[in-house]
Amino acid sequence: MNYPLSLVLAAIALLSSGCASIVSGTDQKLTFNSEPEEATVTVSGRVLGKTPLTVPVDRGSNQSITFEKEGYKTYTAQLSTTTNPWFFGNIVLGGLLGSTTDGVSGAIHEFSPDQYFVTLKPDTPSGISTSKPRQIKEIIIAFSGEFRHQLASGGGEKVDSVIQLLDIKASEKDTTIRALNQLALAEDNDLELAKTIIEVYNVQ
């Protein structure tokens, strides 16, 4: 069967462009938060803005991230990446040409996690004590999936830690867990969830 030349050319263009690039794009939205806020976020030398912020970041491995704020020690780490699952589909559909295209564009990589929360340390010898609100934020963001799962299942180590920071009485624990789970179901953003919990329970 003979196919029109235009159809053949379109198919070649589709395959050569890379399946992962088409489906996922060459950038990914990441959320950056810090305690305290207003820290300048830099990824591989490019200033993205000040926390809290959500911005698209070019996919790629071995990218460094820096949080800076006057009066606090600079925090630097590597953005963690995994292989984009669409890349494997691209090898099947696009062959060597398609997979090479994704490797060059960076679409082979996917940032995981896609939310980052950093507690900056004061640039002083004595430092400051960690407040309850800050501890709550750290637990909820650092253990997001585990914390939400424990809320849904009725409790666990991470939930108990937050309950303790909220100064909840033992007799009110079960009721509080159910209330926290409702807040978690209504708010996907971990930092906003933490802020809501802190506000609702008037944590100082």
C-alpha positions, 0 to 999 in steps of 0.5 A, a space after each residue: 500500500 502506498 502512503 502519501 508523501 505528506 503523511 510519511 513526512 509527518 510520521 517521521 517528524 513526529 518520531 524524530 521529535 521525541 515522544 517524551 518531549 511531546 508528552 511531558 515537555 522539556 521543562 517541569 513546574 517545581 515549587 520552592 519554599 523556605 523558612 524564612 520566606 523571601 529566599 532567593 532561589 538559583 538553579 544552575 546559575 539562573 535566578 528563578 525568584 524568591 520563595 515561595 514560588 512555583 516556576 518551570 525549570 528545564 529538565 536535566 540531570 546534575 543541576 544544582 539548587 541554591 537558597 540564599 537570604 541575607 543573615 542566613 547560611 546559603 543552602 546548596 543541593 542537587 535537584 533529584 531526577 528520575 527517568 521520565 517513563 515516557 522515554 521508554 515508550 519513545 524507544 519503542 515508538 521512535 527508535 534510536 533517533 527518538 530516544 537520542 532527541 529526548 536525551 539532548 532536550 532533557 525530556 528523558 529526566 523528570 524531577 522527583 520530588 517536585 516540591 522543595 522546602 528548606 529551613 535556612 540556618 541563621 548566620 550567627 554562632 548562637 542561632 535560633 531555636 526551631 519553632 513549632 510552626 517550622 517543625 510542623 512545616 518540615 514534617 508535612 513537606 518532608 514526609 508528604 506522602 507518608 503523612 497524608 497516608 497516615 492521616 487517611 489510615 487513622 494515625 502513625 508516627 509522623 501524624 503523632 509528631 504533628 499532634 504533639 506539636 499542636 498540643 492536642 489532648 489524648 481524648 481529642 486525638 482521633 477527632 483531630 486526625 479526622 479533621 486534619 485528614 479533611 484539611 489534607 483532602 482539600 489542599 494538595 499543596 503541602 506548604 499551604 496545608 501546613 500553614 492552614 493547620 498552623 492557623 486553625 490550631 493557632 500554633 505559636 
